[in-house]
Amino acid sequence: MDVAALLTSAGINIAVTVVLLSLYSILRKQPGNLNVYFTRRLVARHSKRKGSCCLERFVPSPSWVVKAWETTEEEMLALGGVDAVVFLKIIVFSIRIFCIASVVCLLLVLPVNYFGKDMVHKRIPSESLEVFSIANVREGSAWLWSHCFALYIISCSACALLYFEYKSVTKMRLAHITGSPRSPSYFTVLVRSIPFSSEESYSDSVRKYFMNYYASSYLAHQMVYRSGTVQKLMSEAEKMYRVLRNVTTEQPKFITCRLCCGVPNSFKMLSKEADSVKGISRFGDLDIATREKESSAAFVFFKTRYAALVASEVLQSANPMLWVTDLAPEPHDVLWSNLWIPYRQLWIRKITILLASIAFMFVFLAPVTLVQGLTQLDKLSDAFPFLRGILKQIGMISGETLDMLPSIEIADSTVCCSGVVHAQMFRKVISDFFRKLISRLVTGYLPSVILMLFLYTVPPTMMLFSKAEGPISRSGRKKSACIKVLYFTIWNVFFVNVLSGSIIGQLSVFTFREIPRKLAEAVPIQAGFFMTYVLTSGWASLSCEIVQPVALIWNFMKNFIIRIKEDSSDVTLSFPYHTEVPKLLLFGLLGFICSIMAPLILPFLLIYFVLAYLVYRNQILNVYITKYESGGRFWPIVHNTTIFSVVLTQIIALGIFGLKQSPVASGFTIPLLIGTLLFNEYCRQRFSPAFRKIAAEVIMEMDRQDERSGTMEEIYQVLQSAYCQIKLTSQDLSKSTDISHHVDQDSIQDPEALKQEMEITKLGNVGCSLQFG
C-alpha cells in the first residue's frame, strides 16, 4: 500500500465523519428526535418537548462539543456511575500515552525510518508505506538505538500512568462501596445448589440450614421460582398495556358508523387501575410458592453486612457442589432467567461455550483472509495468473467508460491530427487516473470496511454465548462478553491479519516456532492496513455511534408509519461496554506495536481518541441510562490488556532488533521486558484483590455506623421488597393500593372488586415474599 491509497481512505473517512457529525448537530435539535438523542434527560424529566420552528434548528453547531468538554468528572460520576468514569479513564490514558509516543516517535523514529537506506525517494504520494516503517532501516544500522530509546520511554510512561490510574480507580471503587450504605446486595447472599429433599421443600431446607449454622445473623430468605415463562409473558403484557394506554389517551374524533349509526368504540378506557388488570385475576389461582415451582436457589438476608460477607466466602458444605454461596448482585443487576439453572450444569456450559467460541474464531478466518487478499492483489496476481485477466478487466471497465465521453470537436482542420493526439492522451490520463483510484479504493478502503462489517456480528454472538454460560448478573454477562469480544478482535484483527498477510505475501506456510520471527517481519508490512482500519472502524464508527442510525430509523417509523407514542422510559439503552471497551483496547494494542515500527499511525490514533472522548461523554450525558453497574470491575481487564500490549511490543521489537543484527538494542530490551512483567505482578498483588473481594474493615465500619445511627430497621424494611422476581408488584400493586383509597363508594362496596384486588395482591406477593426464620 502506498501513501496515496492511505490518503484516499483518510479522505473518504474524514468526509463521512464531517457529514455525520454535522447531520447529528442538526438532528439533535429536532423535537421529534428527543427520544433518540436525549433519552436520559427525558427519563429524568429534565427536558421538555419544544415545537418551535426557527432557522437555528437546521444549522450545524458545535454546542454539544462544548457541553461534553465542560462537564466535570464529578458530574459524570453522578450521571453515569463508576463504570462510565472508568471507561472515560481508558480514553484519557490512551490520549496521554500516545501524545508521549507521538512526540518521541514522530520526531526521532520516523526520520530514522525514512532515511534508513541509501535510496532515491519518490514523491510522497507515490511512496510505499514501508518506507516510513522500521523495515526501511538497513541491517546493522547504528541508528536502531533510537527505536530502543523510544521503546523505553513509551514502556516506562505506560507503566507509570497505569499505576496512578489503577490507584485512582481503586479509591473510586472503595468510595462507591462506602457511598451506597443502604444497598441491599451487601446484606444478601445468593445460595444455589440447595440439596433436594423428599420430606421438605427447598424453602424449609434453607430455613433449617441457616437457622442451624447462622442463627445469630440469619434474618430471612426468599426463594427463586421457575417462572421464567410467566415473567416474560407478564412483562410483554405490561409493555403492550403501555402502548395501548398511550394510543388511547389522545381521544380521537370518531366517525359515525354507516351500518349501525353508532360511534365505533373498540377500545374502552378503564376508569380504575385495578380494572386494568382484571383479566389476570385467573393468575391468582397459581400457587407458585409450591414445591414444584421452587428452584434450588434462594436469596438469604442477614442482619449485618459482615455476616453476609462471611457466609459468601466460606465453603458451606463438605461437598463443594452443594450450598454454593455468592454475594448477591444489585436488584436491578440480577439476571433472573439464569438463577434456576442447575449449578452442576455450569461447568459443562462453560466448556461448551469455550469450544463454540473457538469454532467461531476459526470460521472467521475466511473473511480475514479475504481482506488480506484484497490488500495484496499484486502478489496474488503474480502467483495465480488467472487473476490477471480479472484485474485487467476491472481496469478496462474504467477505460471503456471513456468511450462514452463526448467526442472533441476540432474547429481548425489544420490541427486535426494534433487534436486527435491530444484527445487520446487526455483519455489515457483519465483512464490511468480511474485505474489508480479503483486500485486505491480496493486496496486501501474496501478491506477495512469489509472487516468492520463482519466484526459487527461478533458482539451479539458473544453476548448470547455469555448468557448461555449461566452468569447471575447482567454486569457479569456483559463483562464476560467483553472478554470474549476482546480476545476475538485481538486474535482476528491483529494476529490473523498479520500471519495470513505473511502467508499470502510469501505463499508459504510456517510452523508455530516461526511465529515470533514472522510477526517481526510482517508487522511493519501490515502497518498500512492497520492505519486504514483505525480510520474506518475508528473515525467512521464514532460518527455512527453519535448519530444512532438504528434508533433514528425506528423513531421515524414509530412517529410517521406505525404512529404510536411510546414512553421514553420504555426505550432506554445501557452503555455497550462489551463492544466499546474491546475496541479501545484493540486500538491501544495497534498503537503500542506500531509506535516504533510505523509511527504514521499515531496521529490517526490521537484524533480517534480525542473524538471518542467527546462523543462518549455526550452519549453518557444524554443517551445511555445507568441501569446497573459493576463498580469499575472493567479496569483489571484494561490493565492486563495494556500490559499484554506493551510486552508484545517489546517481544516484537526484540525480534526485529535480532533481524536487523543489532545486539545492543536487543540486550537493552530484555531488562525492559523483565521489568514490565515485575511491574504487572506488583499491581496484581497490590490492586487486583480489591476488585474481587470487599474489605472486612470497610464492611464492619459501615455496620457500626448504621447501628449507631439506628438505621438498621429501615434497611430491613427495604430488604423485604428489594428482590422482586415479578416486576408487576413493584408498580401495579402499589398503584392499585393507592387508588383503592380514592375510588368511589360503590367500588369499595363491590365484593367482586375486593376479591379481584385480593387475588392481585396474592399474585404480587409471590415474586417478593420473604420467609422469616
N, C-alpha and C positions, 0 to 999 in steps of 0.2 A: 504494500500500500504506500502511495506517495502522499506528499503534503496536500496536493490538490484534492485528492479523494477525501482526506480528513477535513479540509476546508469546505468541501461540498456537504458533507454530513453535518458539520458545525453550522453552516448557513441554513440548512433545512430545519434543524432543531431550534436554532435561535428564532427563526421566523415563526415556527409553531408555538414556541414559548411566549413570544411577544404577543401574538394574536390571541392565544388563550388567556393570558393574564389581562389583556385589555378587555376581552369579552367578559371575564369574570367581574372586573370593576364596574361593568355596565349591568350585568345580570343581577348582581347583589343589590342594586338599588331598586329593582322592580318589586312592587308589593306582592306580586304573585309568587315570588321565589323566596319568600321569607322562610318557608318550611324547609328549604334546601340549604340556605346559607346562614341562617340564624336559628337553628333548631334549639340550641342551648338556651338562648335568650327567650324564645317563645315558651319553652317548657317552664323556665323560671319566671315567666310573665314580666320580663324586663322590657320587652319591645311591643309596640302596637302597630297594627297594620295601618299604613297610610296610603291613600289612593290618590294623592296629589300628582298632577302631571306637570312637569317642568322640564326644561331643556337639560338641566344638570343630571337628570336620571340617565341620559343617553350619551354622556360624555365620560370617557375613561378618566379615572383619578387614582392617585396613589394613597388615598386616605387609609385604606386597610393596612398598607405597609407601615405608616406612621403609628397606627394604633397597636399593631403587633410588636413594633420595636420598643414602644414606650412602656409596655406592660412589664411590671416588675416580677421578680421571681416569687415574692410573697403572694401576689395576686394569682399567678399561675398555680401556685400550690393550693390556694383556696378554691380555685375553679376546677382544676384538672386532677388534683391529688398528687401523691408522691410519684406514682408511675409516670405521669406526664412530665414532671420536673426532671426525673431521671432520664427520660427519653431526650429531653432538650439538652441535658448534660452530655449525652453522646455526641450531639451535633456540635456543641461548644468545644468539647475535647478535640473533635476532628478538625475544627477550624483552627484551633491553636497549634496543634501538632503539624498540620500541613502548611500553615503560614511559616513556621520554622523551616520545614523541609523545602518550601518554595524558595525562600531566601538563600539557603545554602546550596541547593542543587541547581537552581537556575543561574546563579552567579558563578558557581565553581565547577559543578559537574558537567553541565550542558556544554560549555565551551570546550572542555576536555574531550567530550564525546564527538563533537562536530569536527574538531581538528585532530582527531586521534590518529588518522592515517594521512600519509602524503598522497593526495589525490586532487584532481581538478573537480571542483564542486560545480554543480549545475545551478540554474536559477532555483530559488527556494521552492516555488510551487512544483517543480519537477523533481525535487529531491525525494529520495526514499526515506521513510521514517526511520529506517535502520541507521541512517547516517547520524541521527540525533540520539542514538542509544549507545550503550556500552559495547555493543557488537562492533562498532566502528573503531574501537581502540585497538591498536596493534598489540600483539603478544610481547610480553616483556617490557611494556611501557613503564617508565618511572612515574608517570602521572596517575597511576592507579591508586597512589596514596590518597588522592583527593576523594575517591569513592569510599575508601576505608574511613577517612576522616568524617565525611558526611554521614556514613552509617553509624559512627559513634555518636555524633550529635543527635541524630534522629532517635536512636535507641535510648540514649540517656534521657532525652527530653520526654519521650513517651513514657518511660518508667516513672519519672518524677511527676508528670501530670496524672498518670494513673493512680499513684499513691495518694495524692491530695484529693482526687475525685472520689476514690474508694472511701477515704476517711470522711469526706463530706456526706456521701450517700449513707454511710453507716450511722452518722449522727442524725441525719434526716429520718432514717427508719426508726431509730430509737425515739425521736420526738413524735413520730406518727403513733407509736405504741402507747406512749405516755399521754399523748394528746387525745386519745379516744378511750377514756376510762370506763365508760358505760357500754362498751362494745360487748354484746352477748357471746361472741366467739371465744373470749378469754375464760368464760365460765363453763364452756360447753365442750364435751368430748364426744366424738363420733365413734361408736362401737359397732364393729362389723364381725361377721362370722360368729354370731351367737349360736351356741350348740342347740340342736333341736332336741326337744323332749316330748314324748307322747303323753306325759302326765300333766304338763302345764304349758301355757302359752309362752311365746317369746317375751311378752311384757312381764309375766310373772318371773321368768328366769332372770331378767335384767334386774328387777326389784330385789329379788332374793340375793343375787350375787353382790350387788353394790351395798346393800344393807349389811351384808356379812363382812365385807372387806373394807368398805369405806363408810361405815356407819356415822362417823362424826362429821363428815364433809359432804355426803350424798344429799342432794336436795330433791331432785325429781328426774323423770325421764320422759321422753316422747318417742314413740315407735315410728318407724318408716314403713309405709304401706306400699304394696304393689298396685299403685293406682295411676301408673303412667298413662294408660289409655283414657281413663276417666278425666284425669287432669288436663290432658291435651284437648279433649272434647269440650271441657268447660272453658278453657282459655280461648278456644276458637269461637265458642258461643258468645263469650264476652266481647271479643273483637267484632263479631257480627252485630251484636246489640249496639255497640258504639256507632257503627256505620249507619245502621237504621235510625238510631236516635238523631244523628247529625243530619240525615237526609230529611226526616220528617219534621224537624223543628223550623223549616222555612215557611210553613203554612202556604202552599201554592194555591193559585187561583184555579178552582175546579171547574170543569166544563160539564154541563148538564148532559146526562146520558140520553141518547136518542131513543133507545129501546124502552127503558123503564121510567124515563122522565125524572130520574133522580140524580143525585150527586154521587159520583163514584168516590168511594172512600175505602180503599182496600186495606189501608193501614190504620189501625186505631191507636191513638195516643193514650197511653196508660196514665192514670191520674196518680198512682202511688208507686213508689219504688218497690214495695212488696209485691204489687201486682205484676211488675215486670219480670219477676222470676217465679210466677205462679206455675208456669209449665214444668218447672223442675222439681215440683213437690214430690214426685214419684221417687226421686233420689233419696228422700228421707227414709225409705224402706231399706236402703242398702246399709247393712251393718258392716262397715269397712273394718271396724276395730274388732275383728274376729280372728281366730287363729289362722284361717285360710288366707286372710288379707294381709296379715303381718309378715314382714320380711325379717331377715336375720340381721337387721341393722337398727340402731336407735341412737338418739341424741340424749346424752346423760348430762344433767346440770349439777354443778357443785356450788357449795356455799362460798368458796373463795377461788381466786384465780390460781393461787399456788397449788391447791388441791387438784384442780383440773389439769394443770401443767404436769404434776407428778403422775397422775393417772394416765396421761397421754404418752409419757416417756417410758413407763415401767412395763415390762413384759407381764401380762396378766395371767398367763397360763403356762404350764409346762409344755403344752403343745402350741408352738408359735402360730399355728394356723387357726386358733380359736381365741375369741375375745381380743381381737385386734383393735387397738385404740389409737386415735389421732386427734389432735386439736381440731375442732370443727371450723370450717371456713365461715366467713361472714354470711348472714342470712341471704343477702342478695347474690352471693357468690356460689351458693350451693347448686350443684348440678344434680337435681332430684332424680333424673332418669337413670343415673348410674349408681345410686346408693344401694339399690336392692340387688345389684349384680353379685352373685356368689363370690366370696373372696378367693375361693380355690380356683376360680377361672382366670384370675387376673394375670398370673404368670404365663398361662397359655395364650391369652390375648396379646400380651406384650411380645412374646416370641413371634406370634403370627404377624403382628403389625410390623415388627422389625424385618421379617422376610418379605412382606409386601412392599415396604419402603425400599428395600434393596432392589427388588424386582422392578419397581417403578423407576429407580435411578438408572438401571440398565436399559429400560425401554427408552429412556430419554436420550440415550447415546445417539439415536438415529437423527433427530433434529440438530443436535450439536455438531455431528459430523457433516451434515448438510450445510450448516452455517460456515464451517471451516472450509468446505469445498468451494463455496462462493467467494471466500476471501483469497483463494489461491487458484483461480481459474487458469492462469497461465501455466502453472506447473502441472495441473491436471490435463490440460490440452497437450502438453508435451509427452505425457505418459500414455494417454489414451487418444490416438489420432482421430477417432470418430467424433470426438468433441470439437475438433477444429471446425468441421463443417457447420455444426450447430452455432458455435460462437461467431463464425463468419456470417452466417445467415442473420444472426441478431444484429451484427454490424451493418449488413446490407439493407436491413429494414430502414434504418435512418438514411441510407443513401438513396433508396428507391423513393422515399418521400420527397426528395429534391426534384424528381421528375414532375411532380405536381405543382412546383413553383411556376408562376407565370414567366413566359419567355421574355428576354430582354430585347426591347425594340432598339435597333440601331438607326439613328437618324441619318448619319452620313455614310454613304455606301463605300467611301474610300477607306473607312476604318472598320469595315465589316469583319474582316479576318481578325484584326486585333480585338474587336469587341467579343467575338466568339471565344477567343482565347481567354480573355478576362472573365467571361461568364463561366467558362469551365473551371478556371482557377478559383473563382468565388464559390462555385458549387463544391469543389474539392475541400476548400477550407471549412465550409459549413458542414460537410459530411464528416470530416475529421473531428470537428467540434462535437457533433452529436454522438459519434462513436465514443469519444473520450468521456462525454457526460454520462452515457449509459454505462460505460465501464466503471466510472466512479460511483454511480448510484448502486450498481450491483455489488461492487467490492467494498464500498465504504459505508453505505447507508442501509442497504437491504439486509445484510446478515444480522446486524444488531436488532433490527425491527422484528425479523423472524424469531430470533431467540427470545426477545421480550414477550412476544405473543404466546409462545409456547410456555414461558415461565408463569404466565397468568393462571395456568391450570394447577400450579403447584400448591399455593396456599389453601384453596378449598379442599384439595385432596388430603393434604397433611392435617387439616382440621378434622376431617372425617376419621382419619387414622387415629388421631389423638383422642377423640371421643370414644372410639371403639376400645381403647386401652383401659377405660374404666376410671378416669380421674373423678374425684369427689367434688371438685370446684371448677367454676368456669375459668378462673385465672390460671389454675393448674392445667386445664386443657389448652389455654392459649399459650402458656409457657412451653408446654410440650410441643405444640405445633410450631412455635418459634424456633426451637432447637432443631426440629426436623427440617424446616424450610432453610435454616442456616446451613446445616450440613449439605443439604441438597444443592443449594445455589453455589456454595464454595466448591463442591466437587464438580458440578457440571459446568459452571461458568468459568472457573479457573483451570482446574486440573484437566478436565476432559478437553476443553478447548486447546490448552497448551499441548497436551500429549497427542491429541488427534491431529492438530495442526502440524506437529512434528512428523507424524506418520505420513500425512498427505504430502508434506514438503519433501521428505526423503524417500517416500514409498518403501519403507522398511519397518518391520516390527521389531521392537526391542524388548528385552527382558526386564523383570522387576528391579534387578540390581542396577540397571542403567537409568532408572527414572531420575535420580538426582542430577546426573550429568545431562540428561535430556531437558530437564527443567532449566538448568543453567544456560543451555544452548537456545531453547525455544522461547523463553520468557521475553527477551529483548525483541525477538522477531514478532511475537504476538502483541506487542505493546500497542500497535496501531488499532487492532480490533478492540482492545480494552478501552481506548480513548473514545471510539465511536459508541461503544456500549455505555459509557458514562454519559455521553451526550443524549443517546436515545432513551435509555432506561432511567436516566437521572433527570435531566432537564425537562424532557417532554412528559415524563410520568408525574413530576411535581405539578406541572400545569394541569394535567388531567385530574390530579388529586384535588386541587383547589376549585376547579370548575364543577366537579362531581357530575359527570355526564349521565350516569345511570339514574341518580336521584333527580336530576333535572328533567330527563325524559319522562320518568314516572310522574313527576309533579305536573308536567304538561298534559299527559294523558289523563291524570286524575281530575284536573280542573276543566279541561276542554273536551274530552272524549267520554270518559266514564261519568264525569260530573258528580263526584262525591266530595264532601268536605270531611276530611279526616283530621282528628285531633293530632296536634303536633307531638303530643306526648306518646302517641302510639307508633311513631315512625322515628325513633331515636336510634342513633348509632353509637357504639362504643369504639374507642380508638383501636385500629387494627395493628396492635403491636406485633402480632405474629408475621405480618408482611413487611412492616416498615423497619423494624429493628434488624432483621437479616439483611435488608437492602443497604442500610447504613454501614453495617459491619463488612459487607462484601466490598463496598466502595473503599472502606478503610483498608482492607486487605490489598486491593489493587493499588491504592496509593502508597502503602508501605513498600510493596515489592517493586513497583515501577519508579519509585522516587530516585534511586541512584542508577537505575538501568535505563529508564526512558523518562526523564524529568518533564517532558512536554505534557504529561497527563496532569500535573499538579495544578496549573491554572484552571483547567476544566473542573477538577475536583473542588477547588476552593469556591468557584462560582456555584457549584451544585450545593455545597454545604451552607453557604450564606443564603441562597434561595430557599433551601429546606428549613433553615432557622425561621425565616419569616412566614413561610407557608404553613408549617406545622403549628406555630404559635397562633396564627389566625384560626386554624381549624380547631384547636383546643379551646380557644376563646369563644367561638361562635357555633361550631357544628357538633362536635362529639360530646356525648354525655358520659360522665363517670358513673357507671352503674355499680362497679366493684373495682377493687384494686388489690394488688399483691404486696404493697408496701415496699416497692423498689427491688423485688427479687429478680428483676431482669439484669441488674448490674453485674452480678458474678458472671453471667453469660458474656456480657460486654467485655469484662476484664479478661476472661480466659481467651476469648476470640482475638482480642488485641495482642495479648502475649503470643498467641499462636502466629499471628501475622508477623510480629517482629522477629520471632525465632525462625519462621520460614524464610523471611527476607535475609536473615543472616546466613542460613544454610545455603540458599541460592547464591548469595554473594560469595560465600566460601567456595562453592563450585566454580563460579565464574573466575575468581581470582586464580584458582588452580588451572583452569583452561587458558587463562591469559599468562600463565607462568610468572605469577607474582608471589613468591613465598613470603615476602614481608607482609603484604596485605593479608594473606591467609593466616599467618601466625598471629597477627593482631586481632583477627576476627574471632578466633577460638576463645580467648578470655571474655570477650564481649558476650558470646553465646552462653558461656557458663554463668556469667554474672546475671544475665536476664532470667535464666532458669532459677537461680537462687532467689532473685527478687520475687518471682512468681510464687515460690514456695513460702516465702515470708508473708506475703499478702494472703495466701491461702490459710496460713495458721493465724494471722492477726485479724482478718476481717471476715472471712468466709463463714465461720460458725455463727456470726450474728444474723446471717440471712437464713439459716436453717433452724435455729432454736431461739427461744426467748430467755433472757437472763432472769434467774430466780430472784436476784436482789431487786430488780425493777418491778417484777410482779408483786413481791411481798410488800414493797413500799406503797404500791397502788392500793393493795388491800388494806393496809394500815390507815391510809388517808381516808378511804371510804368508811372504815369503822369509826374513825374519829369524827367524821362529818355526819354520820348517821344516814348515809345514802344507800346502804346495802339493801334495805327493804324495797326501795324504789327500783333497784336493779333486778331484784327477784320478781317484781311485778312485770318488768319488761321481758324477762325470760319466758313468761307464760305465753306470749304471743309472738315471740321473735321468729321461731322456725315453723311457719305455717306451710304445710305441704300443698294445700289447695288455696290458691290466691283469692278465691271468691269471698272468703270470710274476711279478709283484711279490708275489703272495700264495701261490698254489697251488704254484708251483715251489719257493719257499723251504720251504713246509711239507713237500712231498714229499721234499725233500733232507734235512730234519731227521728225518723219520720213517724214512727209509731206514736210519738208524743204529740204530733201536730195534726194528725188526721182527724176527721170529723167524728162526731159521737156515734154515728151509725156504723162506721167501720170498726170502731173499738168494740162495739157490742156484737159484731158479727162473729159467731163462733167459728164459721168456716175460715175467715181471715186469720183468726187467732190460731187455728190448727195449722194453717199453712205456714204462719210465722214460726211456730214451734218446730215444724219439720225443717224449715230453712235453717234455723238455729242449730238443730241437731246435725244437719249436713255440714255446717260451718265448723262445728266443734270437732268433727272428725279429723281435719287436717292439722289442728294445732292444740289438741288436748294434751294435758300433762298428767302423768301418773306419779303421784307423790308417794314417797316411802313412809 
